Amino acid sequence: MHVLVIGSGLAGINAALLASEFADVTLLSKSELQDTNTQRAQGGIAAAITALDDPRLHAEDTIRAGAGLCDPVAVRALTAEGANAIERLLKLGVNFDRDRDGELSLATEGAHSTPRVLHAGGDQTGVHIQSALMRRLAEANVDVRTGVAVTDLTIEAGRCVGATTDGRETILADAVILATGGAGALYRTTTNPANATGDGVALAFRAGAVVRDPEFVQFHPTALVSEDSAFLISEALRGEGAVLLNSDGDRFMADVHPDAELAPRSVVAQAMTETMRRDDSEHVLLDVSHLDSDFLRERFPGVYRGALQRGHDITAGPIPVAPAAHYHMGGIYTDIDGRTTVQGLFAAGECASTGAHGANRVASNSLLEAVVFSSRAVESVRSNANQADIPEGEIGTLRLNPICGAPSWSSLRRTMNDLVGISRTDRDLRNAIEHFGEWSERGGDQADPSLTLAALTARLIAEAALQRTETRGSHLRLDYPDASPAWQRHSLWQLARE
Ligand SMILES: Cc1cc2nc3c(=O)[nH]c(=O)nc-3n(C[C@H](O)[C@H](O)[C@H](O)COP(=O)(O)OP(=O)(O)OC[C@H]3O[C@@H](n4cnc5c(N)ncnc54)[C@H](O)[C@@H]3O)c2cc1C
């Protein structure tokens, strides 16, 4: 059996390692192996692993933040397998931080009702996970190819039988696992690396798979924004007591939500956007300087150094922060066994929509999701499972004729930032879709297949955001400020059959 894994983050490498126990495996990554969202993770990975915690409590916290759209079955699978996932990462060599007694150290983060976030190297969790996985991958019997972008999936008689690369090579496989990560880099301001352009969603959609809830994009509230880059200031800082201030130096979150700075991300990001608008400012302030400087340097070495490199000292005073595109809750529909609706095609990690995050992801649940569901996807491959059933509900369709495109990366990213960003309106979304239409008519930039894929995922996000005439979770419609009971359902999208 030959298994093709696309992506070298936590979901992809974990899947490749497990699949190599029973199959020949090829792993493709369009950049360097470590150029992933996984590598950038700071805060940690959530799991109910102590006697004081319980997977059911973890599930309740997850469902509460998911704003009515979590799939309870997926959430149960996620949280119940937390302890196993941590055991697997320990076995792979991830050195999670421990307290003086040698017990795994647990932090508190927004929306978690108890400390349950494991971290490594202080706020360097992603670096530690990525490098442990890469060490294992180097020892494993896996054909690893970097700098190779998949631009199309190969479908024969309705079954996925391989993929085509930007070098126009077709790699045939008995099973293809998409682990292509997020879509933050469709936006100008993002915490993601530039390669996080939602390719997997577009690849699967073009292959006929159902895509679910693409409109739900999480904007991380606290990014230190400079020019075109956004450096993440981990939520864990707020967990330790950092406060958000307006331009007069006053706290504003306590008036917005009972959990103040630890309210769900969408609530914090939206309150910050409103405060920035009122103050006519590009940012608000985050202050953690009342905590001990040595503690801050030890607990948050990455944030401390990263901010310092950008001219800000977190131990000395408030720093300017603004929301940035961060995490894609929507994605390729999968059941809890990682199966898409196309036979032979599996998906795991951020590119998948398992239903575990609903309309709003809880901090530190995505690394857990990547481990749990990539492992389950490999079990499906091992047992030669069929495709998932088409989920129930009305399915929106989109035509790809003419082919979706964009004149340049910068125009695509500007359009997404300005018109499909954190606060959305009917007018802006229609404008964005009009741009996509005009670009398509002009043929887009078909010389760049990656840009074509990105434009398709962007268009799916905009179309779904236009359809959802309500505010829910991370999806804020200024013209529909309340949640609508009629919209307490997923949005489902599939390629229109000509
Ligand atoms: C700054 C930051 C901090 C975060 N902190 C946390 C945290 O503390 N806790 C938490 O749970 N989550 C966190 N997240 C989210 C979490 O890191 C990601 O959701 C998770 O790592 C995704 O893993 P993945 O394996 O699905 O994708 P990734 O790790 O992003 O890997 C995607 C891979 O797919 C490859 N790829 C993409 N398209 C193609 C293509 N067309 N062809 C070939 N290869 C392709 C890429 O090159 C890459 O190798 C954070 C994210 C960011 C950006």
The ligand as an ORCA input file, in Angstrom:
! r2SCAN-3c Opt
* xyz 0 1
  C       1.510     31.896     15.796
  C       0.646     30.692     16.072
  C       0.521     30.210     17.369
  C      -0.298     29.103     17.638
  N      -0.361     28.627     18.915
  C      -1.088     27.504     19.154
  C      -1.091     26.919     20.450
  O      -0.418     27.378     21.359
  N      -1.859     25.817     20.637
  C      -2.610     25.248     19.636
  O      -3.290     24.245     19.872
  N      -2.592     25.783     18.402
  C      -1.848     26.871     18.133
  N      -1.831     27.390     16.873
  C      -2.528     26.669     15.809
  C      -1.756     25.402     15.466
  O      -0.375     25.691     15.461
  C      -2.158     24.854     14.107
  O      -3.549     24.775     13.995
  C      -1.589     23.454     13.891
  O      -0.206     23.453     14.156
  C      -1.863     23.009     12.475
  O      -1.116     21.855     12.217
  P      -1.254     21.175     10.798
  O      -0.365     19.983     10.822
  O      -2.671     20.978     10.462
  O      -0.705     22.276      9.756
  P       0.702     23.019      9.668
  O       1.516     22.787     10.857
  O       0.431     24.429      9.308
  O       1.394     22.316      8.413
  C       0.896     22.515      7.110
  C       1.836     21.866      6.116
  O       1.202     21.743      4.842
  C       2.129     22.105      3.823
  N       1.363     22.493      2.634
  C       0.364     23.407      2.539
  N      -0.115     23.444      1.275
  C       0.603     22.535      0.560
  C       0.591     22.122     -0.803
  N      -0.258     22.649     -1.700
  N       1.475     21.177     -1.193
  C       2.361     20.635     -0.310
  N       2.410     20.997      0.998
  C       1.539     21.931      1.421
  C       2.933     23.228      4.453
  O       4.140     23.434      3.762
  C       3.119     22.644      5.856
  O       4.182     21.712      5.833
  C      -1.017     28.489     16.587
  C      -0.885     28.967     15.285
  C      -0.056     30.057     15.026
  C       0.070     30.550     13.624
*
